[in-house]
């Protein structure tokens, strides 16, 4: 997919084409329309931050930051958002690359806006780590959150991230019903916290 200019073959290898976030920025503008008609957005495996499936490239979250900013608009119409397999933090699933959390942190800030419409967020296989999980946990503590389903499968959140999410789940009136934490290197301490 060449949404952001990175050409990737069927095996997930990129030629590091010229990164151009204008496609994702245009989509972000569509998301900003209050009560608009865009209800579902699937951006899975689009290399939104200029890193291919093998962690090659330099993470540039500018397009993703525009999308996170767009999610701050209250009363939007976007309900499910699939950002799986985008190497959002610059690290491929096997740990290759350089960690860059600004996109995930911006997304967490966007989720703190009350009365949003986002009900399902899929961040599977983005290696957000414990820092990203902690930021998302803080967002889950905000009253009037609309998020019902959060998929954090294969993000290496470890015990620290699991503990932060466990604290968020203790907040009364939390809207979250489904939380997927498969394959996150959570050991006894994190499991006990959950």
Secondary structure as the mmCIF struct_conf table of DSSP 4:
data_model
#
loop_
_struct_conf.conf_type_id
_struct_conf.id
_struct_conf.beg_label_comp_id
_struct_conf.beg_label_asym_id
_struct_conf.beg_label_seq_id
_struct_conf.end_label_comp_id
_struct_conf.end_label_asym_id
_struct_conf.end_label_seq_id
TURN_TY1_P TURN_TY1_P1 UNK A 3 UNK A 4
BEND BEND1 UNK A 5 UNK A 5
STRN STRN1 UNK A 8 UNK A 8
TURN_TY1_P TURN_TY1_P2 UNK A 10 UNK A 11
BEND BEND2 UNK A 12 UNK A 12
STRN STRN2 UNK A 14 UNK A 14
TURN_TY1_P TURN_TY1_P3 UNK A 21 UNK A 21
HELX_RH_AL_P HELX_RH_AL_P1 UNK A 22 UNK A 31
TURN_TY1_P TURN_TY1_P4 UNK A 32 UNK A 32
BEND BEND3 UNK A 33 UNK A 33
TURN_TY1_P TURN_TY1_P5 UNK A 34 UNK A 35
BEND BEND4 UNK A 37 UNK A 37
STRN STRN3 UNK A 40 UNK A 42
TURN_TY1_P TURN_TY1_P6 UNK A 44 UNK A 45
TURN_TY1_P TURN_TY1_P7 UNK A 48 UNK A 49
BEND BEND5 UNK A 50 UNK A 50
TURN_TY1_P TURN_TY1_P8 UNK A 53 UNK A 54
BEND BEND6 UNK A 55 UNK A 55
BEND BEND7 UNK A 57 UNK A 57
HELX_RH_AL_P HELX_RH_AL_P2 UNK A 62 UNK A 70
TURN_TY1_P TURN_TY1_P9 UNK A 71 UNK A 72
BEND BEND8 UNK A 73 UNK A 73
TURN_TY1_P TURN_TY1_P10 UNK A 74 UNK A 75
STRN STRN4 UNK A 80 UNK A 82
TURN_TY1_P TURN_TY1_P11 UNK A 84 UNK A 85
BEND BEND9 UNK A 86 UNK A 86
TURN_TY1_P TURN_TY1_P12 UNK A 88 UNK A 89
BEND BEND10 UNK A 90 UNK A 90
STRN STRN5 UNK A 91 UNK A 91
TURN_TY1_P TURN_TY1_P13 UNK A 93 UNK A 94
BEND BEND11 UNK A 95 UNK A 95
STRN STRN6 UNK A 97 UNK A 97
HELX_RH_AL_P HELX_RH_AL_P3 UNK A 102 UNK A 111
TURN_TY1_P TURN_TY1_P14 UNK A 112 UNK A 112
BEND BEND12 UNK A 113 UNK A 113
TURN_TY1_P TURN_TY1_P15 UNK A 114 UNK A 115
STRN STRN7 UNK A 120 UNK A 122
TURN_TY1_P TURN_TY1_P16 UNK A 124 UNK A 125
BEND BEND13 UNK A 126 UNK A 126
HELX_RH_AL_P HELX_RH_AL_P4 UNK A 129 UNK A 140
TURN_TY1_P TURN_TY1_P17 UNK A 141 UNK A 141
BEND BEND14 UNK A 142 UNK A 142
TURN_TY1_P TURN_TY1_P18 UNK A 143 UNK A 144
STRN STRN8 UNK A 149 UNK A 151
TURN_TY1_P TURN_TY1_P19 UNK A 153 UNK A 154
BEND BEND15 UNK A 155 UNK A 155
HELX_RH_AL_P HELX_RH_AL_P5 UNK A 158 UNK A 169
TURN_TY1_P TURN_TY1_P20 UNK A 170 UNK A 170
BEND BEND16 UNK A 171 UNK A 171
TURN_TY1_P TURN_TY1_P21 UNK A 172 UNK A 173
STRN STRN9 UNK A 178 UNK A 180
BEND BEND17 UNK A 183 UNK A 184
HELX_RH_AL_P HELX_RH_AL_P6 UNK A 188 UNK A 193
#
